[in-house]
Amino acid sequence: MNKWNLNKGIGRTVEFKGLKAQYLFVFAGGLLAVLILVMIMYMVGIHMYFCLSFGIGAASIIIWKTFALNKKYGEHGLMKLAAKRTHPKYIVCRKAVYQLFKGKFTAKNEANGMPKGKRI
């Protein structure tokens, strides 16, 4: 009888060398951007050793920063950080206190069969 391997990673996030989820895209996109930038710099005519040193330095910074963000914020940390920036610090209510309850009392009175103008 044949034994079949089952995929037991269904529902789990993608992981590569400890990087999870969106950090893989940041990592790959950053390294691709550095590669393209180094190629453009070389084609423009900038000295080869400067291009190589810039590429190695920028790639090492991207690698270091990506792993640091992954360690600090975790799997869903960047999304939480972005949501925190859009969340208001406090909610402002400029209505008077009696206006907040005005609609609730009238709707309750109409449901009981009382006219709109009378209140309990």
NORCORGI-V51427 format. One record per residue. N is the residue number from 1. RES is the residue in one letter. PSI is psi in degrees with one decimal (NA if undefined). BURIAL is + if it has 24 or more other ideal C-beta (glycine too) atoms within 12 Angstrom, else -. D_CENTER is the distance of its C-alpha to the mean C-alpha in Angstrom with 1 decimal. Layout:
BEGIN
<<N:RES:PSI:BURIAL:D_CENTER> <N:RES:PSI:BURIAL:D_CENTER>>
END
This chain:
BEGIN
<<1:M:137.6:-:47.4> <2:N:142.2:-:44.2> <3:K:129.6:-:41.2> <4:W:137.0:-:37.9> <5:N:133.7:-:34.6> <6:L:145.6:-:31.9> <7:N:105.3:-:28.2> <8:K:10.1:-:27.0> <9:G:17.6:-:23.3> <10:I:130.3:-:22.6> <11:G:-11.9:-:19.5> <12:R:158.1:-:18.1> <13:T:158.9:-:15.2> <14:V:138.7:-:16.3> <15:E:137.0:-:17.3> <16:F:115.5:-:19.1> <17:K:32.6:-:20.9> <18:G:-17.0:-:18.5> <19:L:133.7:+:15.2> <20:K:150.7:+:13.1> <21:A:-119.8:+:10.7> <22:Q:-18.5:+:8.3> <23:Y:-26.5:+:10.4> <24:L:-40.5:+:13.3> <25:F:-38.8:-:12.2> <26:V:-43.8:+:11.6> <27:F:-53.6:+:14.9> <28:A:-42.2:-:16.8> <29:G:-38.9:-:15.8> <30:G:-44.2:+:16.7> <31:L:-36.4:+:20.0> <32:L:-40.6:-:20.9> <33:A:-40.3:-:20.4> <34:V:-42.7:+:22.6> <35:L:-46.2:-:25.2> <36:I:-40.3:-:25.5> <37:L:-41.0:-:25.8> <38:V:-40.5:+:28.5> <39:M:-40.7:-:30.3> <40:I:-42.7:-:30.4> <41:M:-39.7:-:31.6> <42:Y:-40.4:-:34.3> <43:M:-28.2:-:35.5> <44:V:-30.6:-:35.8> <45:G:12.1:-:38.2> <46:I:147.2:-:36.5> <47:H:141.8:-:38.2> <48:M:-41.8:-:37.2> <49:Y:-33.3:-:36.8> <50:F:-43.0:-:34.6> <51:C:-44.5:-:32.3> <52:L:-43.3:-:32.2> <53:S:-38.4:-:31.6> <54:F:-44.4:-:28.8> <55:G:-44.5:+:27.2> <56:I:-42.7:-:27.7> <57:G:-46.6:-:26.4> <58:A:-40.0:+:23.3> <59:A:-40.3:+:22.5> <60:S:-35.4:-:23.2> <61:I:-41.9:-:20.9> <62:I:-43.5:+:18.0> <63:I:-47.8:+:18.9> <64:W:-45.3:-:19.4> <65:K:-37.7:-:16.2> <66:T:-44.7:+:14.1> <67:F:-33.1:-:16.1> <68:A:-41.8:-:15.9> <69:L:-40.4:+:12.1> <70:N:-41.8:+:12.4> <71:K:-38.6:-:15.2> <72:K:-47.3:-:13.9> <73:Y:-18.7:-:10.5> <74:G:-163.0:-:11.3> <75:E:-45.0:-:10.0> <76:H:19.0:-:7.0> <77:G:-39.1:-:6.7> <78:L:-36.7:+:4.0> <79:M:-39.3:-:2.0> <80:K:-38.8:-:5.5> <81:L:-40.9:-:6.1> <82:A:-37.4:-:4.8> <83:A:-33.3:-:6.7> <84:K:-33.8:-:9.3> <85:R:-32.9:-:10.2> <86:T:-10.7:-:11.0> <87:H:132.7:-:12.9> <88:P:147.8:-:16.6> <89:K:-36.1:-:18.4> <90:Y:160.1:-:21.4> <91:I:130.3:-:22.9> <92:V:128.1:-:26.1> <93:C:114.7:-:28.9> <94:R:8.0:-:31.9> <95:K:151.6:-:34.1> <96:A:158.8:-:37.2> <97:V:-39.9:-:37.4> <98:Y:-27.3:-:40.2> <99:Q:-25.5:-:38.2> <100:L:-36.0:-:35.4> <101:F:-7.0:-:38.0> <102:K:-47.4:-:40.3> <103:G:-32.0:-:38.8> <104:K:-40.4:-:38.6> <105:F:-39.4:-:42.3> <106:T:-39.1:-:43.6> <107:A:-35.8:-:41.7> <108:K:-40.2:-:43.2> <109:N:-40.7:-:46.7> <110:E:-34.4:-:46.7> <111:A:-30.0:-:45.7> <112:N:-4.5:-:48.8> <113:G:7.4:-:51.0> <114:M:151.6:-:51.5> <115:P:163.6:-:51.8> <116:K:-34.2:-:48.9> <117:G:-26.8:-:50.5> <118:K:144.4:-:51.5> <119:R:159.0:-:49.3> <120:I:NA:-:49.7>>
END
